Amino acid sequence: MASTPRRPANPMDAAEALFKPAKKTAAAPVEKRAVPEVKELVSIKLDSAVIEYFQEDGPGWQDRINDTLRGVMAANPKD
């Protein structure tokens, strides 16, 4: 029973196999932003005093920061 060699016998065929055109892939998908009103995980640096202020009232301090920022947004609408 004849088996195919592991390498092409002809060096030219081996070289051609290495440099055959690459398969085209689909374009990278465009990153979509989160839907409004859905919380998104972000990393932000805050002063220690700011964190301590919001943590004084216990759990829910991140929601309190979010509510405060929403209040600033409502008071200062962008055009």
Biopython code that builds the backbone (N, CA, C, O; Angstrom):
import numpy as np
from Bio.PDB.StructureBuilder import StructureBuilder

atoms = [
    (1, "MET", "N", (0.834, -1.164, 0.000)),
    (1, "MET", "CA", (0.000, 0.000, 0.000)),
    (1, "MET", "C", (0.888, 1.240, 0.000)),
    (1, "MET", "O", (1.750, 1.385, 0.867)),
    (2, "ALA", "N", (0.688, 2.121, -0.949)),
    (2, "ALA", "CA", (1.517, 3.320, -1.085)),
    (2, "ALA", "C", (0.946, 4.433, -0.229)),
    (2, "ALA", "O", (-0.258, 4.689, -0.236)),
    (3, "SER", "N", (1.801, 5.072, 0.485)),
    (3, "SER", "CA", (1.356, 6.207, 1.297)),
    (3, "SER", "C", (1.997, 7.480, 0.746)),
    (3, "SER", "O", (3.061, 7.436, 0.128)),
    (4, "THR", "N", (1.341, 8.597, 0.975)),
    (4, "THR", "CA", (1.896, 9.860, 0.491)),
    (4, "THR", "C", (3.023, 10.292, 1.421)),
    (4, "THR", "O", (2.945, 10.111, 2.636)),
    (5, "PRO", "N", (4.071, 10.865, 0.835)),
    (5, "PRO", "CA", (5.194, 11.291, 1.685)),
    (5, "PRO", "C", (4.777, 12.440, 2.598)),
    (5, "PRO", "O", (3.851, 13.192, 2.294)),
    (6, "ARG", "N", (5.472, 12.558, 3.709)),
    (6, "ARG", "CA", (5.158, 13.624, 4.661)),
    (6, "ARG", "C", (5.517, 14.987, 4.092)),
    (6, "ARG", "O", (4.877, 15.989, 4.410)),
    (7, "ARG", "N", (6.532, 15.019, 3.258)),
    (7, "ARG", "CA", (6.948, 16.260, 2.614)),
    (7, "ARG", "C", (6.847, 16.096, 1.103)),
    (7, "ARG", "O", (7.027, 14.994, 0.585)),
    (8, "PRO", "N", (6.562, 17.179, 0.398)),
    (8, "PRO", "CA", (6.570, 17.061, -1.052)),
    (8, "PRO", "C", (7.975, 16.703, -1.533)),
    (8, "PRO", "O", (8.968, 17.203, -1.005)),
    (9, "ALA", "N", (8.043, 15.848, -2.521)),
    (9, "ALA", "CA", (9.337, 15.420, -3.044)),
    (9, "ALA", "C", (10.021, 16.559, -3.792)),
    (9, "ALA", "O", (11.249, 16.639, -3.808)),
    (10, "ASN", "N", (9.253, 17.421, -4.398)),
    (10, "ASN", "CA", (9.808, 18.518, -5.179)),
    (10, "ASN", "C", (9.958, 19.747, -4.290)),
    (10, "ASN", "O", (8.966, 20.195, -3.716)),
    (11, "PRO", "N", (11.160, 20.311, -4.153)),
    (11, "PRO", "CA", (11.352, 21.492, -3.307)),
    (11, "PRO", "C", (10.527, 22.698, -3.762)),
    (11, "PRO", "O", (10.100, 23.513, -2.944)),
    (12, "MET", "N", (10.307, 22.801, -5.080)),
    (12, "MET", "CA", (9.503, 23.914, -5.591)),
    (12, "MET", "C", (8.059, 23.796, -5.090)),
    (12, "MET", "O", (7.445, 24.803, -4.737)),
    (13, "ASP", "N", (7.516, 22.579, -5.055)),
    (13, "ASP", "CA", (6.162, 22.374, -4.537)),
    (13, "ASP", "C", (6.092, 22.717, -3.046)),
    (13, "ASP", "O", (5.098, 23.265, -2.568)),
    (14, "ALA", "N", (7.155, 22.387, -2.327)),
    (14, "ALA", "CA", (7.193, 22.692, -0.896)),
    (14, "ALA", "C", (7.178, 24.203, -0.669)),
    (14, "ALA", "O", (6.474, 24.699, 0.210)),
    (15, "ALA", "N", (7.961, 24.931, -1.471)),
    (15, "ALA", "CA", (8.015, 26.385, -1.344)),
    (15, "ALA", "C", (6.668, 27.003, -1.710)),
    (15, "ALA", "O", (6.193, 27.914, -1.033)),
    (16, "GLU", "N", (6.061, 26.509, -2.773)),
    (16, "GLU", "CA", (4.751, 27.028, -3.187)),
    (16, "GLU", "C", (3.702, 26.797, -2.101)),
    (16, "GLU", "O", (2.846, 27.652, -1.873)),
    (17, "ALA", "N", (3.762, 25.656, -1.438)),
    (17, "ALA", "CA", (2.802, 25.348, -0.377)),
    (17, "ALA", "C", (2.952, 26.325, 0.785)),
    (17, "ALA", "O", (1.961, 26.689, 1.417)),
    (18, "LEU", "N", (4.180, 26.751, 1.073)),
    (18, "LEU", "CA", (4.412, 27.695, 2.168)),
    (18, "LEU", "C", (3.888, 29.096, 1.854)),
    (18, "LEU", "O", (3.453, 29.818, 2.752)),
    (19, "PHE", "N", (3.931, 29.473, 0.581)),
    (19, "PHE", "CA", (3.577, 30.838, 0.222)),
    (19, "PHE", "C", (2.253, 30.958, -0.509)),
    (19, "PHE", "O", (2.024, 31.938, -1.218)),
    (20, "LYS", "N", (1.382, 29.979, -0.347)),
    (20, "LYS", "CA", (0.084, 30.090, -0.994)),
    (20, "LYS", "C", (-0.711, 31.204, -0.308)),
    (20, "LYS", "O", (-0.500, 31.475, 0.874)),
    (21, "PRO", "N", (-1.617, 31.846, -1.035)),
    (21, "PRO", "CA", (-2.355, 32.984, -0.464)),
    (21, "PRO", "C", (-3.086, 32.607, 0.825)),
    (21, "PRO", "O", (-3.645, 31.518, 0.959)),
    (22, "ALA", "N", (-3.059, 33.538, 1.749)),
    (22, "ALA", "CA", (-3.759, 33.326, 3.021)),
    (22, "ALA", "C", (-5.261, 33.466, 2.792)),
    (22, "ALA", "O", (-5.703, 34.219, 1.925)),
    (23, "LYS", "N", (-6.016, 32.744, 3.565)),
    (23, "LYS", "CA", (-7.468, 32.847, 3.467)),
    (23, "LYS", "C", (-7.900, 34.187, 4.032)),
    (23, "LYS", "O", (-7.409, 34.626, 5.072)),
    (24, "LYS", "N", (-8.823, 34.829, 3.336)),
    (24, "LYS", "CA", (-9.335, 36.112, 3.805)),
    (24, "LYS", "C", (-10.340, 35.869, 4.924)),
    (24, "LYS", "O", (-11.199, 34.992, 4.840)),
    (25, "THR", "N", (-10.206, 36.662, 5.953)),
    (25, "THR", "CA", (-11.129, 36.552, 7.081)),
    (25, "THR", "C", (-12.100, 37.724, 7.028)),
    (25, "THR", "O", (-11.837, 38.736, 6.378)),
    (26, "ALA", "N", (-13.188, 37.578, 7.698)),
    (26, "ALA", "CA", (-14.186, 38.649, 7.753)),
    (26, "ALA", "C", (-13.601, 39.834, 8.501)),
    (26, "ALA", "O", (-12.748, 39.669, 9.374)),
    (27, "ALA", "N", (-14.056, 41.015, 8.159)),
    (27, "ALA", "CA", (-13.597, 42.224, 8.834)),
    (27, "ALA", "C", (-13.958, 42.152, 10.312)),
    (27, "ALA", "O", (-14.972, 41.570, 10.697)),
    (28, "ALA", "N", (-13.113, 42.751, 11.118)),
    (28, "ALA", "CA", (-13.357, 42.757, 12.564)),
    (28, "ALA", "C", (-14.677, 43.465, 12.850)),
    (28, "ALA", "O", (-14.948, 44.517, 12.270)),
    (29, "PRO", "N", (-15.497, 42.910, 13.728)),
    (29, "PRO", "CA", (-16.785, 43.547, 14.030)),
    (29, "PRO", "C", (-16.573, 44.886, 14.735)),
    (29, "PRO", "O", (-15.621, 45.052, 15.497)),
    (30, "VAL", "N", (-17.453, 45.817, 14.477)),
    (30, "VAL", "CA", (-17.399, 47.128, 15.110)),
    (30, "VAL", "C", (-17.872, 46.987, 16.544)),
    (30, "VAL", "O", (-18.898, 46.365, 16.816)),
    (31, "GLU", "N", (-17.111, 47.573, 17.458)),
    (31, "GLU", "CA", (-17.484, 47.483, 18.873)),
    (31, "GLU", "C", (-18.743, 48.293, 19.109)),
    (31, "GLU", "O", (-18.818, 49.464, 18.737)),
    (32, "LYS", "N", (-19.722, 47.673, 19.723)),
    (32, "LYS", "CA", (-20.971, 48.354, 20.018)),
    (32, "LYS", "C", (-20.966, 48.791, 21.472)),
    (32, "LYS", "O", (-20.535, 48.051, 22.356)),
    (33, "ARG", "N", (-21.441, 49.980, 21.703)),
    (33, "ARG", "CA", (-21.550, 50.484, 23.067)),
    (33, "ARG", "C", (-22.743, 49.834, 23.748)),
    (33, "ARG", "O", (-23.657, 49.339, 23.088)),
    (34, "ALA", "N", (-22.724, 49.840, 25.051)),
    (34, "ALA", "CA", (-23.816, 49.255, 25.821)),
    (34, "ALA", "C", (-25.094, 50.067, 25.622)),
    (34, "ALA", "O", (-25.048, 51.263, 25.336)),
    (35, "VAL", "N", (-26.196, 49.416, 25.773)),
    (35, "VAL", "CA", (-27.498, 50.065, 25.668)),
    (35, "VAL", "C", (-27.634, 51.052, 26.823)),
    (35, "VAL", "O", (-27.234, 50.735, 27.943)),
    (36, "PRO", "N", (-28.195, 52.255, 26.577)),
    (36, "PRO", "CA", (-28.373, 53.204, 27.682)),
    (36, "PRO", "C", (-29.183, 52.578, 28.821)),
    (36, "PRO", "O", (-30.023, 51.706, 28.599)),
    (37, "GLU", "N", (-28.920, 53.027, 30.001)),
    (37, "GLU", "CA", (-29.585, 52.552, 31.226)),
    (37, "GLU", "C", (-29.103, 51.173, 31.666)),
    (37, "GLU", "O", (-29.633, 50.617, 32.628)),
    (38, "VAL", "N", (-28.118, 50.617, 30.986)),
    (38, "VAL", "CA", (-27.541, 49.343, 31.407)),
    (38, "VAL", "C", (-26.180, 49.662, 32.004)),
    (38, "VAL", "O", (-25.392, 50.392, 31.402)),
    (39, "LYS", "N", (-25.906, 49.133, 33.155)),
    (39, "LYS", "CA", (-24.642, 49.433, 33.810)),
    (39, "LYS", "C", (-23.506, 48.702, 33.098)),
    (39, "LYS", "O", (-23.645, 47.557, 32.667)),
    (40, "GLU", "N", (-22.385, 49.400, 32.991)),
    (40, "GLU", "CA", (-21.224, 48.892, 32.296)),
    (40, "GLU", "C", (-20.045, 48.900, 33.260)),
    (40, "GLU", "O", (-19.855, 49.865, 34.001)),
    (41, "LEU", "N", (-19.259, 47.843, 33.256)),
    (41, "LEU", "CA", (-18.106, 47.739, 34.133)),
    (41, "LEU", "C", (-16.982, 48.610, 33.586)),
    (41, "LEU", "O", (-16.554, 48.445, 32.443)),
    (42, "VAL", "N", (-16.505, 49.549, 34.422)),
    (42, "VAL", "CA", (-15.393, 50.415, 34.041)),
    (42, "VAL", "C", (-14.417, 50.502, 35.205)),
    (42, "VAL", "O", (-14.742, 50.143, 36.337)),
    (43, "SER", "N", (-13.239, 50.974, 34.912)),
    (43, "SER", "CA", (-12.243, 51.203, 35.943)),
    (43, "SER", "C", (-12.000, 52.705, 36.005)),
    (43, "SER", "O", (-11.758, 53.344, 34.981)),
    (44, "ILE", "N", (-12.066, 53.267, 37.211)),
    (44, "ILE", "CA", (-11.910, 54.710, 37.378)),
    (44, "ILE", "C", (-11.103, 54.968, 38.649)),
    (44, "ILE", "O", (-11.245, 54.256, 39.643)),
    (45, "LYS", "N", (-10.268, 55.978, 38.601)),
    (45, "LYS", "CA", (-9.474, 56.340, 39.774)),
    (45, "LYS", "C", (-10.149, 57.508, 40.476)),
    (45, "LYS", "O", (-10.415, 58.542, 39.864)),
    (46, "LEU", "N", (-10.424, 57.337, 41.757)),
    (46, "LEU", "CA", (-11.055, 58.371, 42.568)),
    (46, "LEU", "C", (-10.173, 58.669, 43.770)),
    (46, "LEU", "O", (-9.412, 57.814, 44.222)),
    (47, "ASP", "N", (-10.280, 59.884, 44.279)),
    (47, "ASP", "CA", (-9.540, 60.229, 45.491)),
    (47, "ASP", "C", (-10.043, 59.379, 46.650)),
    (47, "ASP", "O", (-11.214, 59.003, 46.694)),
    (48, "SER", "N", (-9.152, 59.083, 47.581)),
    (48, "SER", "CA", (-9.521, 58.284, 48.759)),
    (48, "SER", "C", (-10.639, 58.947, 49.544)),
    (48, "SER", "O", (-11.533, 58.268, 50.049)),
    (49, "ALA", "N", (-10.595, 60.258, 49.651)),
    (49, "ALA", "CA", (-11.618, 60.984, 50.411)),
    (49, "ALA", "C", (-12.995, 60.822, 49.764)),
    (49, "ALA", "O", (-14.002, 60.719, 50.464)),
    (50, "VAL", "N", (-13.038, 60.800, 48.439)),
    (50, "VAL", "CA", (-14.309, 60.627, 47.736)),
    (50, "VAL", "C", (-14.869, 59.241, 48.022)),
    (50, "VAL", "O", (-16.058, 59.098, 48.310)),
    (51, "ILE", "N", (-14.034, 58.239, 47.946)),
    (51, "ILE", "CA", (-14.483, 56.862, 48.196)),
    (51, "ILE", "C", (-14.959, 56.719, 49.639)),
    (51, "ILE", "O", (-16.012, 56.136, 49.893)),
    (52, "GLU", "N", (-14.191, 57.247, 50.574)),
    (52, "GLU", "CA", (-14.578, 57.168, 51.987)),
    (52, "GLU", "C", (-15.913, 57.862, 52.230)),
    (52, "GLU", "O", (-16.741, 57.358, 52.989)),
    (53, "TYR", "N", (-16.134, 59.006, 51.598)),
    (53, "TYR", "CA", (-17.387, 59.752, 51.760)),
    (53, "TYR", "C", (-18.578, 58.893, 51.348)),
    (53, "TYR", "O", (-19.568, 58.815, 52.076)),
    (54, "PHE", "N", (-18.489, 58.255, 50.196)),
    (54, "PHE", "CA", (-19.609, 57.458, 49.706)),
    (54, "PHE", "C", (-19.738, 56.120, 50.445)),
    (54, "PHE", "O", (-20.832, 55.562, 50.525)),
    (55, "GLN", "N", (-18.636, 55.610, 50.979)),
    (55, "GLN", "CA", (-18.691, 54.332, 51.695)),
    (55, "GLN", "C", (-19.174, 54.489, 53.138)),
    (55, "GLN", "O", (-19.500, 53.492, 53.781)),
    (56, "GLU", "N", (-19.228, 55.711, 53.659)),
    (56, "GLU", "CA", (-19.654, 55.933, 55.047)),
    (56, "GLU", "C", (-21.046, 55.386, 55.315)),
    (56, "GLU", "O", (-21.315, 54.913, 56.419)),
    (57, "ASP", "N", (-21.926, 55.440, 54.343)),
    (57, "ASP", "CA", (-23.310, 54.977, 54.534)),
    (57, "ASP", "C", (-23.482, 53.495, 54.251)),
    (57, "ASP", "O", (-24.608, 52.997, 54.216)),
    (58, "GLY", "N", (-22.385, 52.787, 54.050)),
    (58, "GLY", "CA", (-22.453, 51.339, 53.875)),
    (58, "GLY", "C", (-22.621, 50.892, 52.428)),
    (58, "GLY", "O", (-22.311, 51.628, 51.491)),
    (59, "PRO", "N", (-23.124, 49.659, 52.267)),
    (59, "PRO", "CA", (-23.270, 49.092, 50.919)),
    (59, "PRO", "C", (-24.130, 49.975, 50.019)),
    (59, "PRO", "O", (-25.013, 50.698, 50.479)),
    (60, "GLY", "N", (-23.843, 49.893, 48.734)),
    (60, "GLY", "CA", (-24.563, 50.700, 47.761)),
    (60, "GLY", "C", (-23.815, 51.974, 47.407)),
    (60, "GLY", "O", (-24.364, 52.848, 46.736)),
    (61, "TRP", "N", (-22.572, 52.089, 47.849)),
    (61, "TRP", "CA", (-21.812, 53.316, 47.617)),
    (61, "TRP", "C", (-21.562, 53.564, 46.130)),
    (61, "TRP", "O", (-21.501, 54.715, 45.699)),
    (62, "GLN", "N", (-21.417, 52.504, 45.350)),
    (62, "GLN", "CA", (-21.206, 52.695, 43.913)),
    (62, "GLN", "C", (-22.477, 53.253, 43.259)),
    (62, "GLN", "O", (-22.404, 54.091, 42.360)),
    (63, "ASP", "N", (-23.629, 52.783, 43.716)),
    (63, "ASP", "CA", (-24.889, 53.315, 43.204)),
    (63, "ASP", "C", (-25.045, 54.788, 43.592)),
    (63, "ASP", "O", (-25.565, 55.582, 42.809)),
    (64, "ARG", "N", (-24.601, 55.152, 44.788)),
    (64, "ARG", "CA", (-24.680, 56.544, 45.216)),
    (64, "ARG", "C", (-23.777, 57.431, 44.359)),
    (64, "ARG", "O", (-24.149, 58.554, 44.019)),
    (65, "ILE", "N", (-22.608, 56.935, 44.015)),
    (65, "ILE", "CA", (-21.726, 57.695, 43.118)),
    (65, "ILE", "C", (-22.419, 57.865, 41.765)),
    (65, "ILE", "O", (-22.402, 58.951, 41.186)),
    (66, "ASN", "N", (-23.022, 56.796, 41.267)),
    (66, "ASN", "CA", (-23.721, 56.851, 39.987)),
    (66, "ASN", "C", (-24.863, 57.871, 40.032)),
    (66, "ASN", "O", (-25.042, 58.653, 39.098)),
    (67, "ASP", "N", (-25.636, 57.855, 41.129)),
    (67, "ASP", "CA", (-26.750, 58.794, 41.271)),
    (67, "ASP", "C", (-26.254, 60.242, 41.315)),
    (67, "ASP", "O", (-26.869, 61.135, 40.732)),
    (68, "THR", "N", (-25.149, 60.461, 42.003)),
    (68, "THR", "CA", (-24.571, 61.803, 42.081)),
    (68, "THR", "C", (-24.129, 62.283, 40.705)),
    (68, "THR", "O", (-24.359, 63.436, 40.342)),
    (69, "LEU", "N", (-23.498, 61.405, 39.944)),
    (69, "LEU", "CA", (-23.061, 61.774, 38.595)),
    (69, "LEU", "C", (-24.254, 62.042, 37.683)),
    (69, "LEU", "O", (-24.203, 62.939, 36.841)),
    (70, "ARG", "N", (-25.329, 61.267, 37.847)),
    (70, "ARG", "CA", (-26.552, 61.517, 37.065)),
    (70, "ARG", "C", (-27.142, 62.888, 37.412)),
    (70, "ARG", "O", (-27.642, 63.594, 36.537)),
    (71, "GLY", "N", (-27.080, 63.254, 38.692)),
    (71, "GLY", "CA", (-27.565, 64.571, 39.106)),
    (71, "GLY", "C", (-26.766, 65.690, 38.460)),
    (71, "GLY", "O", (-27.336, 66.696, 38.038)),
    (72, "VAL", "N", (-25.468, 65.528, 38.380)),
    (72, "VAL", "CA", (-24.608, 66.526, 37.722)),
    (72, "VAL", "C", (-24.958, 66.598, 36.240)),
    (72, "VAL", "O", (-25.012, 67.687, 35.668)),
    (73, "MET", "N", (-25.197, 65.451, 35.618)),
    (73, "MET", "CA", (-25.576, 65.433, 34.200)),
    (73, "MET", "C", (-26.900, 66.171, 33.977)),
    (73, "MET", "O", (-27.044, 66.922, 33.012)),
    (74, "ALA", "N", (-27.856, 65.952, 34.869)),
    (74, "ALA", "CA", (-29.171, 66.596, 34.718)),
    (74, "ALA", "C", (-29.067, 68.112, 34.914)),
    (74, "ALA", "O", (-29.773, 68.881, 34.261)),
    (75, "ALA", "N", (-28.179, 68.530, 35.818)),
    (75, "ALA", "CA", (-28.018, 69.952, 36.093)),
    (75, "ALA", "C", (-27.214, 70.662, 35.014)),
    (75, "ALA", "O", (-27.298, 71.882, 34.880)),
    (76, "ASN", "N", (-26.445, 69.920, 34.255)),
    (76, "ASN", "CA", (-25.583, 70.507, 33.225)),
    (76, "ASN", "C", (-25.768, 69.777, 31.895)),
    (76, "ASN", "O", (-24.851, 69.093, 31.441)),
    (77, "PRO", "N", (-26.944, 69.908, 31.258)),
    (77, "PRO", "CA", (-27.169, 69.189, 30.003)),
    (77, "PRO", "C", (-26.237, 69.707, 28.904)),
    (77, "PRO", "O", (-25.932, 70.897, 28.829)),
    (78, "LYS", "N", (-25.801, 68.785, 28.067)),
    (78, "LYS", "CA", (-24.966, 69.149, 26.915)),
    (78, "LYS", "C", (-25.870, 69.517, 25.761)),
    (78, "LYS", "O", (-27.001, 69.040, 25.662)),
    (79, "ASP", "N", (-25.368, 70.357, 24.903)),
    (79, "ASP", "CA", (-26.160, 70.774, 23.738)),
    (79, "ASP", "C", (-26.307, 69.662, 22.751)),
    (79, "ASP", "O", (-26.944, 69.839, 21.712)),
]
sb = StructureBuilder()
sb.init_structure("model")
sb.init_model(0)
sb.init_chain("A")
sb.init_seg("    ")
for serial, (resi, resn, name, xyz) in enumerate(atoms, 1):
    if name == "N":
        sb.init_residue(resn, " ", resi, " ")
    sb.init_atom(name, np.array(xyz, "f"), 0.0, 1.0, " ", f" {name:<3s}", serial, name[0])
structure = sb.get_structure()
